[in-house]
Amino acid sequence: YGFSADLGGGPYERQKWLLRNTLPARRLFVRADAAPGTPATYPTLIAAVSDVPVLVYYFPEICPTVGSTEEILQLCEIPNVVGLKFTDFDLYKMSILRRHGHVVFNGRDEVLVAGRLMGANGGIGSFYNLVPELFLQLYHLTDSGRWIEARAVQDRINELIEIGLRCPSVAAIKTMLAWSGINCGQCLKPKRALSPDEESQLRTLLSRSSFAETVLLEKVV
């Protein structure tokens, strides 16, 4: 399937430089955030200079510039935009995008099963890095219409999410990845690493959970 490159936010010229100097990718993420002109201006500029398909990242909690269904539909109609990552709990809005025929990836890990029920083609999220097998299991169950079983898998995923959110979440995910043997380094500033007390708390919460005997604690020292 290749991989995706997330250009993040920032000035257009910086993003264009990243686009021209990044490793080859099969698709790009570009955030639907502040830009001169209409909400679609920034993604339009990126899509126009990209040699690969573009996925727009809709995340109103951190990029509130785009909010209405009409504005999101406008983003989906930009040439070379092939879909959208939808990180919001308004799944009714997601269903409208799907009814218009657009490709939509659920971005809220906590409600993937609900997102699939409302039409999401798939999902993209942070906690997928920790338990990909559970997210794959949930996807296949929903694909088969086995919703009760899928909900049970979602509940297990949410147990881990609840633990991760007790600390700074990105740092917690990186720490658990390191414990499972995948060292991804430290968070970029301004995000910080977990403090020793937070690491201890995370270790304790995992050891008391259904994930106590999993790879997530395999290399804890």
Backbone torsions as a table, in degrees:
resi	resn	phi	psi	omega
1	TYR	NA	-9.3	-176.3
2	GLY	73.2	-160.2	-179.6
3	PHE	-143.0	166.6	-179.5
4	SER	-111.8	151.2	174.9
5	ALA	-115.1	128.2	178.6
6	ASP	-97.0	113.8	-179.5
7	LEU	-75.5	-12.9	-179.2
8	GLY	67.8	-152.9	179.0
9	GLY	-111.7	-171.8	177.5
10	GLY	117.8	177.5	-177.7
11	PRO	-58.9	147.1	-176.9
12	TYR	-57.9	-43.6	-177.6
13	GLU	-62.5	-36.3	177.5
14	ARG	-65.7	-42.8	-178.8
15	GLN	-66.4	-37.1	178.3
16	LYS	-65.2	-39.2	176.7
17	TRP	-61.2	-45.1	178.0
18	LEU	-60.6	-40.8	-179.8
19	LEU	-60.7	-41.1	-177.2
20	ARG	-79.9	-17.8	-174.3
21	ASN	-118.7	5.5	-179.2
22	THR	-81.9	166.5	174.8
23	LEU	-65.0	152.5	178.9
24	PRO	-57.7	133.2	179.5
25	ALA	-131.1	157.1	179.1
26	ARG	-83.2	-24.3	179.1
27	ARG	-157.9	162.1	-179.0
28	LEU	-121.2	147.5	167.6
29	PHE	-101.3	134.2	173.3
30	VAL	-134.4	131.1	-174.4
31	ARG	-77.5	142.9	179.5
32	ALA	-87.9	65.5	-176.4
33	ASP	-116.4	-164.3	-170.0
34	ALA	-57.0	137.7	178.3
35	ALA	-157.6	156.8	177.3
36	PRO	-65.6	142.6	178.4
37	GLY	84.9	-145.2	-177.7
38	THR	-74.7	163.1	179.6
39	PRO	-57.0	-24.7	-177.4
40	ALA	-84.2	-6.0	-172.8
41	THR	-60.1	-51.2	-175.0
42	TYR	-62.9	-52.7	176.5
43	PRO	-59.8	-33.0	178.3
44	THR	-63.1	-43.1	179.5
45	LEU	-62.3	-44.1	-179.4
46	ILE	-67.4	-46.4	-178.3
47	ALA	-60.1	-33.3	-176.8
48	ALA	-70.2	-28.4	-177.6
49	VAL	-104.5	1.6	-179.2
50	SER	-87.8	137.3	176.7
51	ASP	-87.6	-5.5	180.0
52	VAL	-125.0	161.4	179.7
53	PRO	-60.5	151.6	-176.5
54	VAL	-114.9	135.4	170.4
55	LEU	-108.5	127.0	177.7
56	VAL	-83.0	139.0	179.8
57	TYR	-102.4	103.5	178.7
58	TYR	-93.6	111.9	-177.4
59	PHE	-143.0	81.2	-172.5
60	PRO	-63.7	-20.0	179.6
61	GLU	-64.7	-34.4	179.8
62	ILE	-112.7	-14.9	178.7
63	CYS	-130.5	77.8	-172.2
64	PRO	-78.9	1.5	-176.7
65	THR	-59.5	-40.1	178.8
66	VAL	-101.3	126.5	-177.1
67	GLY	-138.2	-38.9	-173.9
68	SER	-80.6	156.7	177.4
69	THR	-59.4	-38.8	-179.5
70	GLU	-62.2	-40.0	179.2
71	GLU	-66.6	-38.8	179.0
72	ILE	-66.9	-41.7	177.5
73	LEU	-61.4	-35.8	177.6
74	GLN	-62.4	-40.7	177.8
75	LEU	-62.7	-40.6	-177.1
76	CYS	-68.2	-20.0	-178.5
77	GLU	-89.5	-1.9	-180.0
78	ILE	-66.2	132.6	176.4
79	PRO	-55.5	136.0	-179.8
80	ASN	79.3	-2.8	170.7
81	VAL	-87.6	120.7	-173.4
82	VAL	-105.1	-4.2	-179.5
83	GLY	170.9	-166.6	-170.3
84	LEU	-152.6	137.3	168.3
85	LYS	-91.3	122.6	-171.2
86	PHE	-108.2	96.4	-178.5
87	THR	-102.7	81.6	-178.4
88	ASP	-159.8	157.7	178.4
89	PHE	-92.3	-1.5	179.4
90	ASP	-82.6	80.9	-174.8
91	LEU	-75.5	-17.8	171.9
92	TYR	-62.7	-43.5	177.9
93	LYS	-62.1	-40.3	176.8
94	MET	-59.6	-42.6	-177.9
95	SER	-62.7	-33.2	177.6
96	ILE	-65.0	-42.2	178.2
97	LEU	-61.0	-41.2	179.4
98	ARG	-67.3	-38.4	179.4
99	ARG	-64.8	-24.1	175.3
100	HIS	-84.3	1.2	174.5
101	GLY	88.9	12.3	-177.4
102	HIS	-88.6	147.9	175.9
103	VAL	-76.8	127.5	-176.7
104	VAL	-133.7	129.7	174.8
105	PHE	-105.9	126.9	176.3
106	ASN	-64.9	131.2	-177.1
107	GLY	-109.8	-5.6	176.9
108	ARG	-99.1	105.3	-176.3
109	ASP	-55.8	-33.3	-174.4
110	GLU	-66.3	-20.6	-173.7
111	VAL	-129.7	34.0	179.6
112	LEU	-58.4	-42.4	-178.7
113	VAL	-62.2	-38.7	177.8
114	ALA	-70.1	-38.9	177.2
115	GLY	-61.6	-41.3	177.1
116	ARG	-63.6	-40.1	178.8
117	LEU	-62.0	-33.4	-179.3
118	MET	-90.3	8.3	169.7
119	GLY	112.4	-2.7	-177.9
120	ALA	-56.3	136.2	178.6
121	ASN	-70.1	-27.3	-179.4
122	GLY	-176.1	-156.8	-178.5
123	GLY	-147.6	155.4	175.5
124	ILE	-138.3	127.8	-178.4
125	GLY	-164.1	169.4	-175.7
126	SER	-72.9	-42.3	-174.9
127	PHE	-74.3	-9.3	174.4
128	TYR	-59.6	-30.0	-179.0
129	ASN	-65.5	-25.2	-176.4
130	LEU	-89.0	-43.5	-176.4
131	VAL	-132.8	61.5	-178.4
132	PRO	-58.0	-31.5	-178.6
133	GLU	-64.5	-33.3	178.6
134	LEU	-71.9	-40.1	178.4
135	PHE	-67.0	-38.1	176.1
136	LEU	-65.2	-41.9	177.5
137	GLN	-60.3	-44.9	178.7
138	LEU	-60.8	-43.7	-179.2
139	TYR	-60.1	-47.4	-177.6
140	HIS	-67.1	-35.6	177.5
141	LEU	-65.3	-43.3	178.7
142	THR	-68.0	-33.8	178.3
143	ASP	-63.7	-26.9	-179.8
144	SER	-96.2	2.3	-179.6
145	GLY	74.3	20.3	-178.9
146	ARG	-96.2	72.2	-168.4
147	TRP	-71.0	-36.0	-179.6
148	ILE	-65.3	-43.3	177.3
149	GLU	-65.8	-38.7	179.1
150	ALA	-64.2	-38.6	178.4
151	ARG	-63.6	-36.5	178.3
152	ALA	-64.9	-38.9	177.1
153	VAL	-66.8	-40.0	176.9
154	GLN	-60.1	-40.2	178.5
155	ASP	-61.0	-39.7	178.7
156	ARG	-67.4	-42.8	176.1
157	ILE	-58.1	-43.0	-176.8
158	ASN	-67.8	-25.6	173.5
159	GLU	-61.0	-43.3	179.2
160	LEU	-69.9	-39.7	178.5
161	ILE	-61.9	-42.3	179.6
162	GLU	-60.1	-39.3	177.2
163	ILE	-66.1	-45.2	-178.0
164	GLY	-63.1	-32.7	-177.8
165	LEU	-80.7	-4.7	175.3
166	ARG	-73.8	-16.0	176.9
167	CYS	-123.2	172.7	169.4
168	PRO	-53.5	118.7	-163.0
169	SER	-65.7	-43.2	-178.1
170	VAL	-64.3	-42.9	178.2
171	ALA	-64.8	-37.8	178.7
172	ALA	-64.4	-42.3	179.0
173	ILE	-63.6	-44.5	179.3
174	LYS	-62.8	-38.4	179.0
175	THR	-65.4	-45.5	179.3
176	MET	-65.4	-34.7	175.2
177	LEU	-63.9	-41.8	177.8
178	ALA	-62.4	-41.9	178.1
179	TRP	-63.2	-27.4	179.9
180	SER	-90.8	4.5	175.0
181	GLY	99.9	7.3	179.9
182	ILE	-118.1	98.3	-177.2
183	ASN	-86.4	112.2	-178.5
184	CYS	-102.1	10.1	178.6
185	GLY	77.8	-171.1	-177.2
186	GLN	-90.6	162.3	175.8
187	CYS	-67.3	147.8	172.8
188	LEU	-75.4	144.6	177.9
189	LYS	-64.7	145.3	14.1
190	PRO	-86.9	0.6	176.6
191	LYS	-68.6	153.5	-175.4
192	ARG	-124.6	166.3	174.2
193	ALA	-77.1	165.0	175.3
194	LEU	-68.8	145.2	172.6
195	SER	-75.2	163.6	176.4
196	PRO	-56.0	-39.2	178.6
197	ASP	-65.6	-39.3	179.0
198	GLU	-68.1	-38.5	176.2
199	GLU	-61.6	-43.3	179.3
200	SER	-63.1	-42.8	178.4
201	GLN	-62.6	-43.3	179.7
202	LEU	-62.4	-43.7	179.2
203	ARG	-61.3	-42.1	179.8
204	THR	-65.3	-45.4	-179.6
205	LEU	-61.9	-41.9	178.3
206	LEU	-65.4	-40.3	-177.8
207	SER	-67.1	-20.1	179.2
208	ARG	-97.9	3.1	-175.3
209	SER	-105.3	-179.9	176.8
210	SER	-72.1	-4.6	178.7
211	PHE	-97.8	10.9	-174.1
212	ALA	-61.4	-34.6	-176.1
213	GLU	-101.6	19.2	-177.3
214	THR	-98.0	177.7	-179.0
215	VAL	-64.7	-17.2	-176.7
216	LEU	-64.1	-19.9	177.7
217	LEU	-115.7	14.9	-170.6
218	GLU	-64.2	-39.9	-173.3
219	LYS	-113.0	24.7	175.4
220	VAL	-67.3	134.4	178.8
221	VAL	-110.8	NA	NA
